[in-house]
């Protein structure tokens, strides 16, 4: 069964990917810390590339060899955290 990309996320190279923009470096780092807490809670860890006011986040399941329902749940939690 195919897993559908959550809203605002794209499926690229077997991973869900989304770029987040912020008004300041402080907001960027605050967001990264929230995403890290979500990842620890779910035991499902993304790759994040952090810039001054931008974060590129990607997630997949290494053990499943692609995206899973857990990836969808992770993306939805991150979407909810975006409005910090």
C-alpha positions, 0 to 999 in steps of 0.5 A, spaced: 500 500 500 502 506 498 503 512 503 500 519 501 505 525 502 502 529 508 500 536 506 506 541 505 510 535 504 513 532 498 515 525 496 523 525 494 528 520 493 523 515 498 523 520 503 518 526 505 521 533 504 519 539 507 522 546 507 520 551 513 522 558 513 522 563 519 523 570 521 529 569 525 535 565 527 532 564 534 525 562 531 529 557 526 533 554 532 526 553 537 523 549 531 529 545 530 528 543 538 521 542 538 522 537 532 528 534 536 523 533 541 518 530 537 523 525 534 525 523 541 518 522 543 516 517 537 523 514 536 523 516 529 529 521 527 529 526 521 535 529 517 535 536 518 539 541 514 539 548 518 540 555 515 539 562 518 532 562 517 530 555 513 530 548 515 529 542 510 527 536 514 526 529 511 524 523 514 523 516 512 524 509 515 531 506 514 528 499 517 522 499 512 526 502 506 522 508 505 516 512 508 511 509 512 505 511 516 509 513 522 513 518 517 506 520 516 504 521 523 511 525 524 510 529 519 503 531 521 506 533 528 511 537 525 506 541 521 502 542 528 509 545 531 510 549 525 506 555 528 511 557 534 
